[in-house]
């Protein structure tokens, strides 16, 4: 097998300086992206708040259900003890 020759590094073309019009366009694009990200962040905060509220409601419902089941089990034990 023949030994590999090291590849030469390719130089990229020098970048041209951006003119005022290009800078303004870049700034507008970045401001648009920033606005979109801020809107998305605000929506996610709102969604999180709704989700946390719903989680609290579900936890309360679960606690009520568990308490009712415990009460029924205790009642059944009391009935069985009275009959024994």
C-alpha angles and dihedrals in degrees: 000000000000118000115252120248116229112253119239117241113249118225118225120227114266113261118248119234112257117244124227092264092054091047092050091050091049092049091050091050091050092047089051091051091047091052091049091050092048090050091049091048091051091049091049091050089052092047090049092052091051091047093050090050090050092048089053091051092049092049090051091049091049092050091050091050092049091049091051092049090050090050092051092048091050090048091051091049090051091050091050092048092050091052093047 
